[in-house]
Amino acid sequence: MVSMSLSGVTMVPAFDSSITEYTASVPYSKTETQVYGVPVDSTAVVMPSQAEPITVQLPVGEGYVGVSSKAENGDIRNYRVTIIRAGSPDATLATIGNADLTLNTSFTSSTHTYHTSVAANIENIIFWPEATNSGAVVKVNGIDRNPYAGNQVQLSFGNNNVNISVTSQDGATTLNYTINVIRKRYADAYLVNISIPNNGEINEEFNATRFDYTGNVSDSTYTGLPLKIWRS
Protein backbone atom coordinates (compact mmCIF):
# COMPACT_ATOMS: atom_id res chain seq x y z
CA MET A 1 0.00 0.00 0.00
CA VAL A 2 1.02 3.58 -0.57
CA SER A 3 -0.80 4.89 2.50
CA MET A 4 -3.29 4.06 5.21
CA SER A 5 -5.76 6.64 6.49
CA LEU A 6 -7.57 6.81 9.84
CA SER A 7 -9.50 10.05 10.19
CA GLY A 8 -8.52 12.02 13.28
CA VAL A 9 -5.95 9.41 14.34
CA THR A 10 -2.16 9.79 14.27
CA MET A 11 -0.38 6.47 13.79
CA VAL A 12 3.00 5.70 15.35
CA PRO A 13 5.25 5.25 13.50
CA ALA A 14 4.23 7.10 10.34
CA PHE A 15 2.94 4.75 7.66
CA ASP A 16 5.55 2.66 5.86
CA SER A 17 4.46 -0.15 3.54
CA SER A 18 7.09 -2.45 5.08
CA ILE A 19 5.67 -1.97 8.61
CA THR A 20 2.44 -3.77 9.44
CA GLU A 21 1.91 -2.92 13.14
CA TYR A 22 1.05 0.58 14.44
CA THR A 23 -0.24 2.20 17.60
CA ALA A 24 -2.30 5.31 18.29
CA SER A 25 -3.89 7.10 21.25
CA VAL A 26 -7.10 9.12 21.10
CA PRO A 27 -9.08 11.10 23.70
CA TYR A 28 -12.40 9.91 25.14
CA SER A 29 -14.24 12.32 22.85
CA LYS A 30 -13.00 10.43 19.78
CA THR A 31 -15.66 7.76 19.31
CA GLU A 32 -15.06 6.63 15.71
CA THR A 33 -12.67 6.81 12.78
CA GLN A 34 -13.04 6.37 9.03
CA VAL A 35 -10.53 3.86 7.65
CA TYR A 36 -9.21 3.11 4.17
CA GLY A 37 -6.03 2.14 2.36
CA VAL A 38 -4.52 3.30 -0.93
CA PRO A 39 -2.98 0.56 -3.12
CA VAL A 40 0.38 0.84 -4.88
CA ASP A 41 -1.27 0.40 -8.28
CA SER A 42 -4.60 -0.41 -9.85
CA THR A 43 -3.86 -4.14 -9.94
CA ALA A 44 -3.82 -4.42 -6.15
CA VAL A 45 -6.96 -4.74 -4.07
CA VAL A 46 -7.28 -2.94 -0.74
CA MET A 47 -10.04 -3.45 1.81
CA PRO A 48 -11.37 -1.05 2.90
CA SER A 49 -10.58 1.17 -0.07
CA GLN A 50 -10.64 4.91 -0.53
CA ALA A 51 -13.69 4.43 -2.72
CA GLU A 52 -15.42 2.40 -0.02
CA PRO A 53 -14.07 3.44 3.39
CA ILE A 54 -15.52 2.01 6.58
CA THR A 55 -16.34 3.75 9.84
CA VAL A 56 -15.07 1.94 12.92
CA GLN A 57 -16.45 2.59 16.42
CA LEU A 58 -13.70 2.99 19.02
CA PRO A 59 -14.22 1.35 22.42
CA VAL A 60 -12.78 2.80 25.61
CA GLY A 61 -9.45 1.13 26.20
CA GLU A 62 -7.75 -1.01 23.57
CA GLY A 63 -9.22 -1.58 20.11
CA TYR A 64 -7.97 -2.62 16.69
CA VAL A 65 -8.36 -1.35 13.13
CA GLY A 66 -7.12 -3.29 10.12
CA VAL A 67 -6.56 -2.85 6.39
CA SER A 68 -5.79 -5.71 4.03
CA SER A 69 -3.90 -5.39 0.73
CA LYS A 70 -3.87 -8.12 -1.93
CA ALA A 71 -1.37 -7.96 -4.79
CA GLU A 72 -2.06 -9.17 -8.33
CA ASN A 73 0.00 -12.31 -7.67
CA GLY A 74 -2.19 -13.23 -4.70
CA ASP A 75 0.14 -12.11 -1.92
CA ILE A 76 -1.76 -10.62 1.03
CA ARG A 77 -0.44 -8.16 3.57
CA ASN A 78 -2.45 -7.13 6.63
CA TYR A 79 -1.85 -3.84 8.41
CA ARG A 80 -3.12 -3.32 11.96
CA VAL A 81 -3.39 -0.29 14.20
CA THR A 82 -3.85 -0.73 17.95
CA ILE A 83 -5.85 2.27 19.17
CA ILE A 84 -6.03 3.22 22.85
CA ARG A 85 -9.04 5.38 23.61
CA ALA A 86 -8.84 7.22 26.93
CA GLY A 87 -11.51 6.76 29.58
CA SER A 88 -14.09 9.39 30.41
CA PRO A 89 -12.90 12.33 32.55
CA ASP A 90 -16.41 12.72 34.02
CA ALA A 91 -16.42 12.27 37.81
CA THR A 92 -19.88 13.68 38.54
CA LEU A 93 -22.68 11.94 40.41
CA ALA A 94 -26.06 11.55 38.70
CA THR A 95 -28.07 10.57 41.79
CA ILE A 96 -27.52 9.65 45.44
CA GLY A 97 -30.00 6.82 44.97
CA ASN A 98 -32.41 7.47 47.84
CA ALA A 99 -35.68 9.17 46.94
CA ASP A 100 -36.98 8.90 50.52
CA LEU A 101 -34.55 11.51 51.83
CA THR A 102 -35.69 15.13 51.71
CA LEU A 103 -32.55 17.15 51.05
CA ASN A 104 -32.21 20.83 51.90
CA THR A 105 -31.94 21.49 48.15
CA SER A 106 -32.68 19.46 45.04
CA PHE A 107 -29.78 17.24 44.00
CA THR A 108 -27.57 18.41 41.14
CA SER A 109 -24.22 17.03 40.08
CA SER A 110 -22.62 20.46 40.58
CA THR A 111 -23.62 20.75 44.26
CA HIS A 112 -21.48 18.67 46.58
CA THR A 113 -22.88 19.25 50.10
CA TYR A 114 -26.39 18.48 51.35
CA HIS A 115 -28.27 18.33 54.64
CA THR A 116 -31.24 16.27 55.77
CA SER A 117 -32.80 14.85 58.93
CA VAL A 118 -34.55 11.61 59.81
CA ALA A 119 -36.74 10.44 62.67
CA ALA A 120 -35.28 8.85 65.80
CA ASN A 121 -36.45 5.37 64.81
CA ILE A 122 -34.47 5.40 61.54
CA GLU A 123 -31.36 3.38 62.36
CA ASN A 124 -29.89 3.10 58.86
CA ILE A 125 -30.22 4.40 55.31
CA ILE A 126 -29.55 2.56 52.05
CA PHE A 127 -28.04 4.38 49.07
CA TRP A 128 -27.95 3.29 45.41
CA PRO A 129 -25.77 6.07 43.94
CA GLU A 130 -25.06 6.26 40.21
CA ALA A 131 -22.35 8.17 38.39
CA THR A 132 -23.10 10.19 35.28
CA ASN A 133 -20.64 7.98 33.38
CA SER A 134 -21.17 4.27 33.96
CA GLY A 135 -17.42 3.63 33.80
CA ALA A 136 -16.67 5.76 36.87
CA VAL A 137 -15.94 4.16 40.26
CA VAL A 138 -18.43 5.07 43.01
CA LYS A 139 -17.89 4.49 46.73
CA VAL A 140 -20.04 5.16 49.79
CA ASN A 141 -18.00 5.93 52.91
CA GLY A 142 -15.03 4.23 51.25
CA ILE A 143 -16.94 1.06 50.29
CA ASP A 144 -17.44 0.18 46.63
CA ARG A 145 -20.95 0.81 45.34
CA ASN A 146 -23.20 -2.25 45.56
CA PRO A 147 -25.57 -2.05 42.57
CA TYR A 148 -27.68 -4.95 43.84
CA ALA A 149 -28.24 -4.53 47.58
CA GLY A 150 -27.24 -0.88 47.83
CA ASN A 151 -24.90 0.55 50.47
CA GLN A 152 -26.32 0.58 53.98
CA VAL A 153 -25.14 3.32 56.33
CA GLN A 154 -25.75 3.00 60.08
CA LEU A 155 -26.93 6.18 61.80
CA SER A 156 -26.01 7.41 65.26
CA PHE A 157 -28.15 9.97 67.05
CA GLY A 158 -27.18 13.46 65.95
CA ASN A 159 -24.88 14.27 63.03
CA ASN A 160 -23.83 11.61 60.49
CA ASN A 161 -21.76 12.45 57.42
CA VAL A 162 -22.23 10.20 54.40
CA ASN A 163 -19.52 10.58 51.76
CA ILE A 164 -20.13 9.45 48.18
CA SER A 165 -16.98 9.62 46.04
CA VAL A 166 -16.80 9.34 42.26
CA THR A 167 -13.52 8.61 40.46
CA SER A 168 -13.55 9.22 36.72
CA GLN A 169 -13.01 6.35 34.29
CA ASP A 170 -9.61 7.74 33.32
CA GLY A 171 -8.61 7.81 37.00
CA ALA A 172 -7.58 11.46 36.87
CA THR A 173 -10.39 13.06 38.89
CA THR A 174 -12.24 12.25 42.11
CA LEU A 175 -15.22 14.29 43.30
CA ASN A 176 -16.79 13.96 46.75
CA TYR A 177 -20.43 14.49 47.67
CA THR A 178 -21.32 14.82 51.37
CA ILE A 179 -24.76 14.33 52.88
CA ASN A 180 -25.06 15.42 56.51
CA VAL A 181 -27.83 13.31 58.05
CA ILE A 182 -29.17 14.36 61.44
CA ARG A 183 -30.89 11.53 63.24
CA LYS A 184 -33.29 13.11 65.70
CA ARG A 185 -33.43 11.98 69.31
CA TYR A 186 -36.53 10.53 70.91
CA ALA A 187 -38.81 13.24 72.27
CA ASP A 188 -40.66 10.75 74.50
CA ALA A 189 -38.87 10.52 77.88
CA TYR A 190 -41.41 8.19 79.49
CA LEU A 191 -40.61 4.65 80.60
CA VAL A 192 -42.80 1.70 79.75
CA ASN A 193 -41.87 -0.35 82.82
CA ILE A 194 -39.57 -0.57 85.84
CA SER A 195 -38.66 -3.51 88.10
CA ILE A 196 -36.22 -4.77 90.76
CA PRO A 197 -34.88 -8.00 89.24
CA ASN A 198 -34.38 -11.03 91.56
CA ASN A 199 -34.26 -9.01 94.78
CA GLY A 200 -37.72 -7.60 95.26
CA GLU A 201 -40.75 -6.03 93.74
CA ILE A 202 -42.36 -2.67 93.07
CA ASN A 203 -45.46 -2.18 95.21
CA GLU A 204 -47.41 0.06 92.88
CA GLU A 205 -48.63 -0.82 89.42
CA PHE A 206 -46.44 0.88 86.87
CA ASN A 207 -47.83 3.86 85.00
CA ALA A 208 -45.73 5.97 82.65
CA THR A 209 -47.13 9.19 84.11
CA ARG A 210 -46.39 8.21 87.72
CA PHE A 211 -42.90 9.06 88.99
CA ASP A 212 -42.84 7.87 92.65
CA TYR A 213 -42.84 4.20 93.72
CA THR A 214 -42.05 2.08 96.75
CA GLY A 215 -40.64 -1.39 96.75
CA ASN A 216 -39.75 -4.38 98.94
CA VAL A 217 -36.57 -6.46 98.91
CA SER A 218 -36.04 -9.94 100.29
CA ASP A 219 -32.69 -9.23 101.95
CA SER A 220 -32.33 -6.29 104.38
CA THR A 221 -28.55 -6.24 103.97
CA TYR A 222 -28.77 -4.75 100.45
CA THR A 223 -27.34 -1.24 100.35
CA GLY A 224 -27.90 -0.76 96.63
CA LEU A 225 -30.35 -2.22 94.16
CA PRO A 226 -30.20 -2.92 90.46
CA LEU A 227 -33.13 -1.50 88.56
CA LYS A 228 -34.37 -2.73 85.22
CA ILE A 229 -36.11 -0.17 83.07
CA TRP A 230 -37.79 -0.20 79.66
CA ARG A 231 -37.75 2.86 77.47
CA SER A 232 -40.61 3.67 75.16
HUNORCOR-V369074 format. One record per backbone hydrogen bond with DSSP energy under -0.5 kcal/mol. NH is the residue of the N-H (numbers start at 0). CO is the residue of the C=O. Records with the same first field share a line. If there is no record, write none. Layout:
NH: CO, CO
//
This chain:
1: 37
2: 37
4: 35
6: 33
8: 5
10: 8
11: 22
18: 15
21: 79
22: 11
23: 81
25: 83
29: 26
30: 28
32: 55
34: 53
35: 4
36: 47
37: 2
38: 36
43: 40
44: 69
46: 67
48: 51
49: 36
52: 49
53: 34
55: 32, 53
57: 30
58: 56
60: 84
62: 82
64: 80
66: 78
67: 46
68: 76
69: 44
70: 68, 74
73: 70
76: 68
78: 66
79: 19
80: 64
81: 21
82: 62, 80
83: 23, 81
84: 60, 82
85: 25, 83
93: 129
94: 129
100: 97
102: 100
103: 114
110: 107
113: 177
115: 179
117: 181
121: 118
122: 120
124: 152
126: 150
127: 96
129: 94
131: 91
133: 131
135: 132
136: 166
137: 135
138: 164
139: 142
140: 138, 162
142: 139
144: 137
146: 144
149: 145
150: 126
151: 149
152: 124
154: 122
157: 182
159: 180
161: 159, 178
162: 160
163: 161, 176
164: 138, 162
165: 174
166: 136
167: 165, 172
169: 87
170: 167
174: 165
176: 163
177: 111
178: 161
179: 113, 177
180: 159, 178
181: 115, 179
182: 157, 180
183: 117, 181
188: 186
191: 229
192: 229
194: 227
196: 194
198: 196
199: 195
200: 215
202: 213
203: 213
209: 206
215: 200
217: 198
221: 218
227: 194
228: 226
229: 192
231: 189
//
